[in-house]
């Protein structure tokens, strides 16, 4: 430290010593503060374990400890990361890939305070006046009350009589602020040729073997008569009865008709949050249509009449945000100047971050992971905070090369305000802007967890690491493309921003659908193709699973293994499940014991009885091919693939699933690794391996390069080639130039986003797209944004 430097200015590093979280192997690293540091390495190498699981987790845990014990009781308990020492931490703000809530009432506007500002604006300037800001909210119903109101004051109770008090809200009473009403197809609820006791009801969860059977019988419904022979009253009771208290066998129970029960338990949830079998039932039995009273606006007629410059709050929320920003800019009202300034800044931030094509009424659950992450970034752009640590999880996901530069500028702006920016990233364009690079590896899983390089970008380029060797990789255009076997016709597609699009998607080849974010790619493919028979859709939705779930349970791999163990040893298959009869009784098959310490973090320690193996000792005596079930679950996918291929342990069904898991590049994962410890890219590839086993001729993949290291992209391309060569049609929605260059056919949407997109700007081979861009640069024909970037990429 120089003599003139103040002691307080010497803390310019975040020091991590001895990190052991997940697969990290005693990692020690020094990260410069107020700089942009990119963490890279193959998927599963330990990047997220170091950045999110260690640095960000400990920062958040220590901040939580500053709150009172009372407040901490309401907060999630965060365990201390497995690390020897951390020094120099600052407040961490995590901007991750988690989708924004699955609440159907949540929209882009409600999730970002834009709606709250607009409600205040309309309550002040709307003509005619409707009421306070709540009167413009589709989440607040109008309530009327009469009776005695009790108020607590200074330890005494005051009572006053209220007559006809009205609390104004804007919720449409017909659809309850949902924008659509549901109609249930009664033929999908039951088979009228069967009786209740014969299982006539086809609604998930309705079994006559348990309490439901007693309830239906207690309501006087005939259990052994076909439903088709019910009287009108009996049918009305079964379908529409309001909650009715009845006594069944001495127990007080409540019976409710099937339809109101479905509306409460299923239709109030977002379809994406439902279990698969429930979602399939809802899709089959329920049709949603626009609410006839509010026209899908979710608001009452009075609210829709209240306008500013000829536009209601529903009109402005349905506008593209870039257009809404211009509309707000034209409002000149000194009485609400501070509000207009704040709203203007918020809307301009949307446009600046590349989300100007959205509208405020867009349901939050429909945003992609990348869109959700950028929406969360908006609140930080105008923040006055400095000297905080921003942690980003692959911020370029879902971004066209054209948009990546814009994201890079935002990351640099956050750094230049005096913040520490930590980015987990694979894209070379973002690695290029780093002040400091930390490369983890050398491999993935147990083969990773070490720091293989620290330093500058030039140093990484020269380093003999997997990232360094592949940093300047460029896929070349194919010499010859495959010939299509047929075509899928899409006619008049108008979902979201699509402008009556007609396009033929060739089959039997690798098709890449591309275009800038918001140009209409997902609307075209998911809106027109994925509902057809024979189409297997592999999207980016998260895998739902607890720490008891692992790749073996998720893919169905454990089922044939359990049966083989049971057959070889003459016992029940349930013994070989750590969630069933074979579980260690001490830890209930979890492998760890959780000790609650009140407001302090819960302590997790390995179970002493089973030593973390999750099974009873007696179960571990049973073997197959010389290994017990715990040893099999601790094998890597590659080891297990060889183990189950031949010999005494030959299980063709298990080998087939393992083959697919190794194919997608997950050979390093262990069979029993909890799903909660997998990275985003690993989860998507587990899903890809699982769904590759489904029967279908057309595979639709939504950005399969998400979370993939540069070296893994080559493996993915080989996998896609194998799928096409086996007779499948593969359609990939993708921005990665390597996938574009390797495809047989490109469909490019644009030319821009939102209402500036929604048209097909190019159809043809990658070579034709590059050639057109070369001509476009000379002015003879217009180059597309995709073509320009692809041409630059293949030139290298």
ZAMARGU-4260 file (C-alpha; in steps of 0.2 Angstrom, whole numbers, plus 5000, padded with zeros to 4 digits):
<rodrens>
0) 5000/5000/5000 | 5007/5017/4995 | 5010/5029/5009 | 4997/5042/5002 | 4984/5029/5000
5) 4970/5029/5013 | 4968/5012/5022 | 4950/5012/5018 | 4955/5012/4999 | 4965/4996/5000
10) 4950/4984/5001 | 4949/4983/4982 | 4948/4964/4980 | 4935/4950/4984 | 4945/4936/4991
15) 4938/4918/4991 | 4949/4905/5001 | 4945/4886/5001 | 4928/4885/4992 | 4921/4868/4992
20) 4903/4871/4986 | 4896/4857/4975 | 4910/4851/4964 | 4923/4865/4969 | 4940/4858/4974
25) 4947/4870/4987 | 4946/4885/4976 | 4954/4901/4980 | 4953/4917/4970 | 4955/4936/4970
30) 4942/4946/4961 | 4945/4964/4957 | 4931/4976/4963 | 4923/4989/4952 | 4928/4979/4937
35) 4919/4968/4925 | 4924/4950/4928 | 4918/4936/4917 | 4917/4918/4923 | 4918/4905/4910
40) 4921/4886/4908 | 4911/4871/4902 | 4893/4868/4908 | 4895/4860/4925 | 4913/4866/4928
45) 4908/4875/4944 | 4905/4893/4938 | 4888/4895/4946 | 4894/4886/4962 | 4908/4899/4964
50) 4898/4915/4959 | 4880/4911/4965 | 4883/4897/4977 | 4897/4905/4986 | 4900/4924/4984
55) 4882/4930/4981 | 4875/4917/4994 | 4886/4923/5008 | 4883/4941/5004 | 4865/4939/5005
60) 4866/4928/5021 | 4876/4941/5030 | 4864/4955/5025 | 4850/4945/5032 | 4859/4943/5048
65) 4859/4962/5051 | 4840/4961/5053 | 4831/4958/5069 | 4828/4940/5075 | 4809/4943/5073
70) 4811/4948/5054 | 4823/4934/5051 | 4809/4922/5056 | 4799/4927/5041 | 4814/4926/5029
75) 4821/4910/5021 | 4835/4902/5031 | 4851/4903/5020 | 4865/4890/5025 | 4883/4896/5025
80) 4892/4891/5009 | 4906/4878/5011 | 4920/4890/5010 | 4935/4893/5022 | 4935/4912/5021
85) 4928/4926/5012 | 4934/4944/5012 | 4930/4960/5004 | 4911/4956/5000 | 4899/4970/4995
90) 4880/4969/4994 | 4876/4957/4980 | 4861/4960/4968 | 4857/4944/4959 | 4849/4946/4941
95) 4846/4928/4937 | 4837/4918/4923 | 4822/4913/4934 | 4805/4915/4925 | 4794/4929/4932
100) 4780/4921/4943 | 4767/4910/4936 | 4753/4921/4943 | 4741/4924/4928 | 4737/4941/4936
105) 4755/4946/4934 | 4759/4957/4919 | 4775/4966/4913 | 4767/4982/4919 | 4762/4975/4937
110) 4780/4967/4938 | 4789/4984/4935 | 4779/4998/4944 | 4774/5005/4926 | 4756/5000/4930
115) 4756/5008/4947 | 4762/5025/4939 | 4749/5024/4926 | 4735/5021/4938 | 4741/5037/4948
120) 4742/5047/4931 | 4724/5042/4926 | 4717/5045/4943 | 4724/5063/4942 | 4721/5067/4923
125) 4708/5054/4917 | 4692/5061/4910 | 4679/5058/4917 | 4686/5055/4934 | 4683/5037/4941
130) 4691/5037/4958 | 4708/5034/4966 | 4722/5024/4959 | 4714/5007/4965 | 4699/5011/4953
135) 4711/5008/4938 | 4718/4992/4945 | 4711/4975/4937 | 4717/4966/4953 | 4706/4976/4965
140) 4687/4972/4964 | 4674/4986/4969 | 4667/4982/4986 | 4652/4989/4995 | 4650/4988/5014
145) 4637/4992/5027 | 4638/4989/5046 | 4648/4993/5061 | 4667/4998/5058 | 4679/4996/5073
150) 4694/5007/5074 | 4708/5004/5087 | 4715/5020/5094 | 4727/5023/5109 | 4722/5007/5117
155) 4703/5010/5116 | 4690/5004/5103 | 4679/5016/5093 | 4664/5010/5084 | 4655/5019/5070
160) 4641/5014/5059 | 4645/5014/5040 | 4631/5014/5027 | 4634/5010/5009 | 4653/5013/5009
165) 4661/5009/4992 | 4679/5005/4990 | 4682/5007/4971 | 4692/4994/4961 | 4694/4992/4942
170) 4692/4973/4941 | 4679/4967/4928 | 4666/4957/4938 | 4663/4944/4924 | 4681/4938/4922
175) 4687/4943/4939 | 4702/4953/4931 | 4708/4938/4921 | 4704/4945/4903 | 4696/4928/4898
180) 4682/4917/4903 | 4682/4898/4903 | 4670/4886/4897 | 4671/4868/4903 | 4667/4853/4891
185) 4656/4842/4902 | 4660/4827/4891 | 4678/4828/4896 | 4673/4827/4914 | 4665/4810/4914
190) 4660/4795/4904 | 4641/4794/4905 | 4641/4775/4901 | 4649/4771/4918 | 4644/4773/4936
195) 4654/4783/4949 | 4660/4767/4957 | 4666/4761/4940 | 4677/4776/4938 | 4666/4787/4927
200) 4675/4803/4932 | 4690/4808/4922 | 4696/4823/4932 | 4713/4821/4939 | 4712/4817/4958
205) 4694/4811/4958 | 4695/4793/4964 | 4680/4784/4972 | 4692/4773/4983 | 4695/4786/4996
210) 4686/4801/5004 | 4678/4807/4987 | 4668/4790/4986 | 4661/4793/5004 | 4657/4812/4999
215) 4648/4807/4984 | 4638/4794/4993 | 4635/4806/5007 | 4627/4818/4995 | 4614/4804/4990
220) 4621/4802/4973 | 4619/4784/4966 | 4636/4776/4965 | 4631/4761/4954 | 4620/4769/4941
225) 4627/4776/4925 | 4629/4795/4925 | 4619/4795/4909 | 4604/4789/4919 | 4605/4802/4933
230) 4591/4814/4935 | 4593/4832/4931 | 4594/4836/4950 | 4607/4823/4953 | 4618/4829/4938
235) 4616/4847/4944 | 4622/4842/4962 | 4637/4832/4956 | 4642/4846/4944 | 4637/4863/4952
240) 4633/4860/4970 | 4639/4875/4981 | 4650/4870/4996 | 4639/4860/5007 | 4643/4853/5025
245) 4638/4834/5027 | 4642/4821/5040 | 4650/4805/5034 | 4653/4791/5046 | 4654/4803/5060
250) 4666/4815/5051 | 4661/4833/5046 | 4665/4835/5028 | 4662/4848/5014 | 4655/4843/4997
255) 4657/4855/4982 | 4652/4852/4964 | 4665/4846/4952 | 4665/4862/4941 | 4667/4875/4955
260) 4680/4864/4962 | 4690/4864/4945 | 4688/4883/4944 | 4696/4885/4961 | 4709/4872/4961
265) 4715/4872/4942 | 4709/4887/4933 | 4715/4900/4945 | 4733/4894/4941 | 4744/4898/4927
270) 4745/4882/4915 | 4764/4882/4916 | 4763/4880/4935 | 4753/4864/4934 | 4758/4846/4934
275) 4759/4839/4917 | 4744/4827/4918 | 4733/4841/4926 | 4739/4853/4912 | 4734/4840/4898
280) 4717/4838/4907 | 4714/4857/4907 | 4719/4859/4889 | 4707/4845/4884 | 4692/4850/4895
285) 4693/4869/4896 | 4691/4882/4882 | 4696/4900/4886 | 4689/4914/4876 | 4690/4933/4878
290) 4678/4940/4891 | 4663/4947/4882 | 4661/4961/4895 | 4678/4969/4895 | 4685/4963/4879
295) 4700/4955/4887 | 4705/4972/4895 | 4701/4965/4913 | 4694/4982/4917 | 4676/4988/4921
300) 4666/4999/4908 | 4668/5014/4919 | 4687/5013/4919 | 4688/5011/4900 | 4678/5027/4897
305) 4691/5037/4907 | 4703/5044/4895 | 4719/5055/4893 | 4721/5062/4875 | 4708/5049/4869
310) 4716/5034/4876 | 4711/5023/4891 | 4723/5015/4903 | 4719/4998/4893 | 4724/5007/4877
315) 4740/5013/4883 | 4745/4996/4892 | 4742/4987/4875 | 4753/4999/4866 | 4771/4994/4861
320) 4782/5001/4875 | 4793/5011/4863 | 4776/5019/4856 | 4770/5022/4874 | 4786/5031/4879
325) 4783/5043/4864 | 4765/5045/4870 | 4770/5050/4888 | 4784/5061/4881 | 4770/5072/4873
330) 4760/5074/4889 | 4763/5092/4896 | 4755/5093/4913 | 4765/5102/4926 | 4754/5096/4940
335) 4761/5078/4938 | 4778/5082/4931 | 4788/5072/4943 | 4777/5057/4940 | 4779/5059/4921
340) 4798/5060/4922 | 4799/5044/4932 | 4787/5035/4920 | 4797/5042/4905 | 4813/5035/4912
345) 4806/5018/4916 | 4798/5016/4898 | 4815/5023/4890 | 4824/5010/4900 | 4814/4996/4892
350) 4818/5002/4875 | 4836/5004/4879 | 4838/4987/4886 | 4830/4979/4870 | 4812/4976/4876
355) 4804/4991/4868 | 4794/4978/4858 | 4784/4972/4873 | 4768/4979/4879 | 4763/4982/4898
360) 4748/4970/4897 | 4759/4955/4892 | 4757/4941/4905 | 4774/4940/4915 | 4773/4921/4914
365) 4775/4921/4894 | 4792/4930/4895 | 4807/4920/4891 | 4821/4918/4903 | 4832/4931/4894
370) 4817/4943/4893 | 4813/4940/4912 | 4832/4944/4916 | 4832/4960/4906 | 4815/4965/4914
375) 4823/4963/4931 | 4838/4974/4925 | 4828/4989/4922 | 4826/4994/4940 | 4845/4994/4942
380) 4849/5005/4927 | 4843/5021/4936 | 4848/5016/4953 | 4859/5028/4963 | 4868/5013/4972
385) 4886/5011/4969 | 4899/4999/4976 | 4887/4985/4975 | 4891/4968/4967 | 4879/4964/4952
390) 4879/4945/4948 | 4872/4940/4931 | 4868/4923/4924 | 4871/4922/4906 | 4863/4939/4901
395) 4865/4936/4883 | 4853/4921/4883 | 4839/4924/4870 | 4848/4938/4862 | 4852/4940/4843
400) 4870/4945/4839 | 4863/4962/4835 | 4857/4964/4853 | 4872/4957/4862 | 4881/4974/4859
405) 4867/4983/4868 | 4868/4971/4883 | 4887/4973/4884 | 4885/4992/4884 | 4873/4991/4899
410) 4885/4979/4909 | 4899/4992/4905 | 4888/5006/4912 | 4884/4997/4928 | 4903/4995/4930
415) 4907/5013/4926 | 4896/5019/4940 | 4908/5011/4952 | 4900/4993/4954 | 4908/4976/4954
420) 4900/4966/4939 | 4901/4947/4940 | 4895/4938/4924 | 4893/4919/4921 | 4894/4918/4902
425) 4899/4908/4887 | 4897/4920/4872 | 4914/4926/4865 | 4907/4943/4862 | 4904/4946/4881
430) 4920/4938/4886 | 4928/4951/4875 | 4923/4966/4886 | 4929/4958/4902 | 4942/4967/4913
435) 4946/4950/4921 | 4942/4932/4916 | 4941/4917/4927 | 4941/4901/4918 | 4935/4885/4927
440) 4937/4867/4923 | 4947/4858/4916 | 4931/4847/4913 | 4913/4846/4921 | 4906/4838/4936
445) 4920/4829/4946 | 4932/4833/4932 | 4930/4851/4935 | 4929/4863/4950 | 4946/4870/4948
450) 4952/4887/4942 | 4962/4884/4926 | 4965/4902/4921 | 4964/4919/4928 | 4969/4935/4919
455) 4966/4945/4903 | 4957/4940/4887 | 4973/4939/4878 | 4980/4928/4891 | 4965/4917/4890
460) 4967/4916/4871 | 4985/4909/4873 | 4980/4898/4888 | 4979/4879/4885 | 4962/4877/4892
465) 4946/4871/4884 | 4939/4889/4883 | 4955/4896/4877 | 4957/4884/4863 | 4938/4886/4857
470) 4937/4905/4860 | 4940/4909/4841 | 4931/4894/4834 | 4920/4898/4819 | 4908/4886/4811
475) 4910/4886/4792 | 4896/4885/4780 | 4892/4867/4774 | 4898/4862/4756 | 4881/4853/4753
480) 4864/4854/4761 | 4851/4840/4763 | 4837/4839/4751 | 4820/4841/4760 | 4808/4826/4760
485) 4792/4837/4761 | 4786/4853/4769 | 4774/4859/4783 | 4763/4873/4777 | 4760/4888/4789
490) 4746/4900/4782 | 4740/4916/4789 | 4750/4915/4805 | 4745/4931/4815 | 4749/4926/4833
495) 4756/4941/4843 | 4765/4952/4831 | 4765/4941/4816 | 4758/4949/4801 | 4748/4936/4792
500) 4763/4926/4788 | 4764/4912/4775 | 4779/4901/4775 | 4783/4883/4771 | 4795/4874/4783
505) 4805/4860/4774 | 4805/4842/4783 | 4819/4830/4784 | 4832/4843/4786 | 4839/4854/4800
510) 4829/4871/4799 | 4835/4886/4809 | 4822/4899/4813 | 4831/4916/4818 | 4828/4934/4819
515) 4831/4948/4833 | 4823/4946/4850 | 4804/4950/4848 | 4804/4947/4829 | 4791/4933/4830
520) 4801/4917/4830 | 4792/4908/4845 | 4775/4915/4840 | 4777/4907/4822 | 4784/4890/4828
525) 4775/4888/4845 | 4759/4896/4838 | 4757/4886/4822 | 4768/4870/4823 | 4769/4863/4841
530) 4751/4859/4842 | 4751/4847/4828 | 4752/4828/4830 | 4770/4820/4829 | 4778/4836/4835
535) 4790/4834/4850 | 4793/4851/4859 | 4808/4854/4869 | 4807/4871/4877 | 4816/4881/4891
540) 4803/4879/4905 | 4812/4874/4921 | 4812/4856/4927 | 4801/4855/4942 | 4809/4844/4955
545) 4815/4843/4973 | 4832/4838/4980 | 4825/4820/4980 | 4824/4821/4961 | 4838/4816/4951
550) 4842/4812/4932 | 4838/4794/4935 | 4821/4797/4942 | 4817/4811/4930 | 4821/4801/4914
555) 4813/4785/4921 | 4830/4777/4921 | 4828/4770/4939 | 4812/4760/4935 | 4821/4746/4924
560) 4836/4747/4936 | 4825/4743/4952 | 4816/4729/4943 | 4832/4721/4938 | 4839/4722/4956
565) 4822/4715/4962 | 4823/4701/4949 | 4841/4696/4953 | 4838/4696/4971 | 4820/4689/4972
570) 4813/4704/4982 | 4802/4719/4979 | 4807/4734/4968 | 4801/4746/4981 | 4816/4741/4992
575) 4828/4750/4979 | 4819/4767/4980 | 4826/4779/4993 | 4809/4787/4993 | 4800/4771/4997
580) 4803/4755/5007 | 4822/4755/5005 | 4824/4772/5013 | 4836/4774/5028 | 4824/4776/5043
585) 4835/4789/5051 | 4836/4802/5037 | 4820/4796/5027 | 4831/4793/5012 | 4837/4810/5011
590) 4855/4805/5015 | 4857/4821/5026 | 4850/4826/5043 | 4843/4844/5044 | 4845/4853/5061
595) 4833/4868/5063 | 4841/4882/5074 | 4827/4894/5075 | 4831/4910/5066 | 4849/4904/5062
600) 4852/4895/5046 | 4847/4876/5046 | 4862/4865/5048 | 4864/4850/5035 | 4875/4836/5040
605) 4877/4818/5032 | 4867/4804/5040 | 4878/4794/5052 | 4867/4778/5050 | 4868/4777/5031
610) 4883/4788/5028 | 4874/4798/5015 | 4870/4783/5005 | 4851/4785/5008 | 4847/4766/5009
615) 4845/4754/5024 | 4860/4743/5027 | 4850/4727/5023 | 4846/4734/5005 | 4864/4737/5001
620) 4868/4719/5003 | 4858/4715/4987 | 4869/4717/4972 | 4868/4717/4953 | 4884/4714/4943
625) 4894/4715/4959 | 4887/4733/4964 | 4873/4738/4976 | 4860/4751/4972 | 4870/4765/4981
630) 4885/4762/4971 | 4875/4762/4955 | 4868/4779/4959 | 4885/4786/4962 | 4891/4781/4945
635) 4893/4793/4931 | 4882/4792/4916 | 4897/4785/4905 | 4902/4772/4918 | 4884/4767/4920
640) 4881/4766/4901 | 4896/4753/4900 | 4890/4744/4915 | 4872/4741/4909 | 4877/4737/4891
645) 4882/4718/4893 | 4886/4705/4906 | 4876/4701/4921 | 4870/4719/4923 | 4864/4720/4905
650) 4848/4731/4905 | 4843/4736/4887 | 4830/4749/4893 | 4842/4757/4905 | 4856/4757/4892
655) 4845/4766/4879 | 4841/4780/4891 | 4859/4782/4897 | 4865/4782/4878 | 4854/4797/4876
660) 4860/4806/4891 | 4878/4803/4886 | 4873/4809/4868 | 4868/4826/4875 | 4885/4829/4884
665) 4880/4824/4901 | 4891/4809/4903 | 4900/4817/4918 | 4884/4818/4929 | 4881/4805/4942
670) 4864/4795/4941 | 4859/4801/4959 | 4864/4819/4958 | 4850/4830/4964 | 4841/4840/4951
675) 4843/4856/4962 | 4862/4855/4960 | 4861/4855/4940 | 4865/4871/4930 | 4852/4878/4919
680) 4861/4871/4903 | 4862/4854/4911 | 4843/4854/4916 | 4838/4858/4898 | 4849/4844/4891
685) 4842/4831/4903 | 4825/4837/4897 | 4831/4835/4879 | 4838/4817/4882 | 4821/4813/4890
690) 4810/4819/4876 | 4821/4812/4863 | 4813/4795/4868 | 4796/4801/4864 | 4787/4795/4848
695) 4787/4810/4835 | 4794/4814/4818 | 4797/4833/4821 | 4807/4840/4835 | 4806/4858/4839
700) 4820/4865/4850 | 4820/4882/4858 | 4837/4889/4859 | 4846/4872/4864 | 4863/4881/4865
705) 4857/4890/4881 | 4870/4887/4894 | 4882/4878/4882 | 4901/4881/4882 | 4909/4884/4865
710) 4916/4866/4865 | 4899/4859/4868 | 4890/4867/4854 | 4900/4856/4842 | 4893/4840/4851
715) 4875/4848/4850 | 4877/4850/4831 | 4883/4832/4830 | 4867/4826/4840 | 4856/4837/4829
720) 4864/4829/4813 | 4861/4811/4820 | 4843/4816/4823 | 4840/4822/4805 | 4850/4807/4798
725) 4839/4795/4807 | 4824/4802/4797 | 4818/4816/4809 | 4814/4834/4805 | 4823/4846/4817
730) 4817/4864/4819 | 4828/4875/4830 | 4824/4892/4836 | 4841/4899/4838 | 4853/4915/4838
735) 4869/4906/4839 | 4879/4908/4822 | 4887/4891/4823 | 4869/4883/4822 | 4864/4895/4808
740) 4879/4891/4798 | 4877/4872/4801 | 4858/4871/4796 | 4851/4866/4779 | 4838/4880/4779
745) 4836/4897/4787 | 4819/4906/4790 | 4824/4924/4796 | 4810/4935/4804 | 4811/4953/4806
750) 4816/4966/4800 | 4815/4972/4818 | 4805/4968/4834 | 4787/4971/4839 | 4777/4979/4826
755) 4793/4982/4816 | 4795/4963/4814 | 4782/4949/4811 | 4787/4946/4793 | 4798/4933/4785
760) 4813/4943/4778 | 4823/4928/4771 | 4820/4909/4767 | 4834/4899/4760 | 4851/4891/4763
765) 4864/4899/4775 | 4876/4901/4759 | 4862/4911/4750 | 4859/4922/4766 | 4878/4926/4767
770) 4878/4929/4748 | 4863/4941/4749 | 4871/4951/4763 | 4887/4953/4753 | 4876/4960/4739
775) 4866/4970/4752 | 4882/4979/4757 | 4885/4985/4739 | 4867/4992/4739 | 4859/4980/4726
780) 4848/4971/4739 | 4844/4974/4757 | 4854/4963/4769 | 4845/4957/4785 | 4853/4959/4802
785) 4855/4941/4804 | 4863/4940/4787 | 4876/4954/4791 | 4881/4945/4807 | 4882/4928/4800
790) 4893/4934/4785 | 4904/4943/4798 | 4905/4927/4808 | 4909/4915/4794 | 4923/4927/4788
795) 4930/4926/4806
</rodrens>
